[in-house]
Amino acid sequence: MTRFPRSFVISVGAFFGATISGCTFSAPQFESAIVLAQGIIASDYPKSSDEPATWFASVDGTGAVLNPYVSNDLIVFANADGDAIAFDGWTIRSVVGFGLNEPLSISGKDGVRTFTLAGQTTQTQCDEWRLAELIWSQTCSNGPGEIMLDNEGNIQKITMPIGDGSAIVTLRVAK
């Protein structure tokens, strides 16, 4: 497993215990995906030689290539450069790196969502998630969020405004 700098691990707040193989994961079956990943780790069967999934990420115009890891009840997209985005299956929960001076913490799903960066908080009001065709969308007062799925229900792209909406976080699976 790749070693991350101590400050990176502390900032993300978790030890990355498992990689997710394949290109995508499915949020509505998030708990099943975690159980599956844990089963793969505990398995005595030989591991696949497939490379872990690769995702492209952008935070306020700064991009990175990330790999997904399971950490507690989150998917953490991270790289060895210290860039990381934690996602709970519906909402991005934290952003580290990407040129930010401090980690960004996000709480709330529907209703009030709070963004905390360097001790400063910003809040937005968010409606419930709604599914239309293959796109889950959520309207917030700081802008729209989307989770785009493929025909099998796997997440292909995640977009969420952060703070006052002047910055956007985008994650998309590499093709």
C-alpha positions as CSV (number, residue, x, y, z in Angstrom):
1,M,0.0,0.0,0.0
2,T,1.2,3.5,-0.7
3,R,2.4,5.4,2.3
4,F,1.0,8.9,2.8
5,P,2.7,11.7,4.7
6,R,1.7,11.7,8.4
7,S,0.0,15.1,8.0
8,F,-2.1,13.7,5.1
9,V,-3.3,10.8,7.2
10,I,-4.2,13.0,10.1
11,S,-6.0,15.5,7.9
12,V,-8.1,12.8,6.2
13,G,-8.5,11.2,9.6
14,A,-8.3,7.6,8.6
15,F,-6.0,4.8,7.6
16,F,-6.7,3.6,4.1
17,G,-7.4,-0.1,4.6
18,A,-8.8,-1.2,1.3
19,T,-8.7,-0.3,-2.4
20,I,-11.7,-0.7,-4.6
21,S,-11.0,-2.5,-7.8
22,G,-13.0,-1.7,-10.9
23,C,-13.9,1.7,-12.3
24,T,-17.0,2.6,-10.4
25,F,-19.1,2.0,-7.3
26,S,-22.8,2.3,-6.6
27,A,-23.9,4.7,-3.9
28,P,-27.3,3.2,-3.1
29,Q,-25.6,-0.1,-2.4
30,F,-22.8,1.6,-0.5
31,E,-22.9,-0.7,2.5
32,S,-22.8,-3.7,0.2
33,A,-19.7,-2.3,-1.6
34,I,-17.9,-1.9,1.8
35,V,-18.8,-5.5,2.8
36,L,-17.6,-6.7,-0.6
37,A,-14.3,-4.7,-0.3
38,Q,-13.7,-6.1,3.2
39,G,-14.4,-9.6,1.9
40,I,-11.8,-9.2,-0.8
41,I,-9.2,-8.1,1.7
42,A,-10.0,-11.0,4.0
43,S,-10.1,-13.5,1.2
44,D,-7.4,-16.1,0.8
45,Y,-7.9,-16.0,-3.0
46,P,-5.1,-14.4,-5.1
47,K,-5.7,-10.8,-5.8
48,S,-6.5,-9.6,-9.3
49,S,-3.6,-7.9,-11.1
50,D,-6.0,-5.2,-12.3
51,E,-5.0,-1.7,-11.4
52,P,-7.3,0.2,-9.0
53,A,-9.9,2.5,-10.5
54,T,-8.7,5.9,-11.5
55,W,-10.7,9.1,-11.0
56,F,-10.1,12.6,-12.2
57,A,-10.9,15.3,-9.7
58,S,-11.1,19.1,-9.8
59,V,-11.5,21.5,-6.9
60,D,-11.9,25.2,-7.9
61,G,-10.0,24.5,-11.1
62,T,-7.1,22.6,-9.6
63,G,-7.0,19.0,-10.9
64,A,-5.6,15.7,-9.7
65,V,-5.7,12.0,-10.6
66,L,-7.0,10.0,-7.6
67,N,-7.6,6.3,-6.6
68,P,-10.5,5.3,-4.4
69,Y,-10.1,3.7,-0.9
70,V,-12.6,2.5,1.7
71,S,-12.1,4.2,5.0
72,N,-14.8,3.6,7.7
73,D,-18.1,4.4,6.0
74,L,-16.5,6.7,3.3
75,I,-15.0,6.3,-0.1
76,V,-11.8,8.4,0.0
77,F,-10.4,9.4,-3.4
78,A,-6.7,10.1,-2.8
79,N,-3.2,10.3,-4.3
80,A,0.4,10.3,-2.9
81,D,0.6,14.1,-3.4
82,G,-1.7,14.7,-0.5
83,D,-4.9,15.4,-2.5
84,A,-8.0,13.7,-1.1
85,I,-11.8,13.9,-1.3
86,A,-14.0,11.9,1.1
87,F,-17.5,10.9,-0.2
88,D,-20.3,9.2,1.8
89,G,-22.3,8.0,-1.1
90,W,-24.4,11.2,-1.3
91,T,-22.3,14.1,-0.2
92,I,-18.6,15.1,-0.3
93,R,-17.5,15.3,3.3
94,S,-14.0,16.7,3.1
95,V,-11.4,18.0,0.7
96,V,-7.7,18.0,1.5
97,G,-4.9,19.4,-0.8
98,F,-5.8,20.9,-4.2
99,G,-4.0,24.1,-3.2
100,L,-6.2,24.6,-0.1
101,N,-4.2,25.9,2.9
102,E,-6.4,23.9,5.3
103,P,-8.7,20.9,5.0
104,L,-12.3,21.7,4.1
105,S,-14.9,19.9,6.2
106,I,-18.5,19.5,5.1
107,S,-21.5,18.4,7.3
108,G,-25.2,18.0,6.5
109,K,-27.0,16.3,3.5
110,D,-30.5,17.7,3.1
111,G,-31.5,20.9,4.8
112,V,-28.6,23.0,6.2
113,R,-25.1,22.0,4.9
114,T,-22.1,23.6,6.6
115,F,-18.6,24.1,5.1
116,T,-15.7,24.7,7.5
117,L,-12.3,25.9,6.2
118,A,-9.6,27.4,8.5
119,G,-12.1,28.1,11.3
120,Q,-14.5,30.0,9.0
121,T,-18.0,28.5,8.3
122,T,-20.3,29.0,5.4
123,Q,-23.8,27.5,5.2
124,T,-26.2,26.6,2.4
125,Q,-29.7,25.3,2.2
126,C,-30.1,22.0,0.2
127,D,-33.3,20.3,-1.0
128,E,-33.6,16.5,-1.0
129,W,-31.9,14.5,-3.7
130,R,-34.1,13.7,-6.7
131,L,-33.6,11.0,-9.4
132,A,-34.4,11.8,-13.0
133,E,-33.3,9.2,-15.6
134,L,-29.7,8.4,-14.6
135,I,-28.9,11.6,-12.7
136,W,-29.4,12.3,-9.0
137,S,-29.7,16.0,-8.5
138,Q,-29.9,18.3,-5.5
139,T,-30.5,22.0,-5.5
140,C,-28.7,24.0,-2.9
141,S,-28.7,27.8,-2.4
142,N,-25.0,27.8,-3.4
143,G,-25.7,25.9,-6.6
144,P,-26.7,22.5,-8.0
145,G,-25.1,19.1,-7.1
146,E,-25.3,16.0,-9.3
147,I,-24.4,12.3,-9.2
148,M,-24.4,10.8,-12.7
149,L,-24.9,7.0,-13.0
150,D,-24.4,4.6,-15.9
151,N,-27.0,2.1,-17.0
152,E,-25.8,-0.4,-14.3
153,G,-26.3,2.2,-11.5
154,N,-22.5,2.9,-11.0
155,I,-21.4,6.4,-10.3
156,Q,-19.7,8.0,-13.2
157,K,-19.5,11.7,-12.1
158,I,-20.0,13.7,-8.9
159,T,-20.4,17.5,-8.9
160,M,-20.9,19.6,-5.8
161,P,-20.6,23.3,-5.1
162,I,-18.6,24.2,-2.0
163,G,-18.7,27.2,0.3
164,D,-20.6,30.1,-1.2
165,G,-20.8,28.3,-4.6
166,S,-17.9,30.1,-6.2
167,A,-15.9,26.8,-6.2
168,I,-17.0,23.4,-7.6
169,V,-15.7,19.9,-6.7
170,T,-16.0,17.4,-9.6
171,L,-15.0,13.8,-9.5
172,R,-15.4,11.6,-12.6
173,V,-14.3,8.1,-13.4
174,A,-11.5,7.8,-16.0
175,K,-12.6,6.1,-19.2
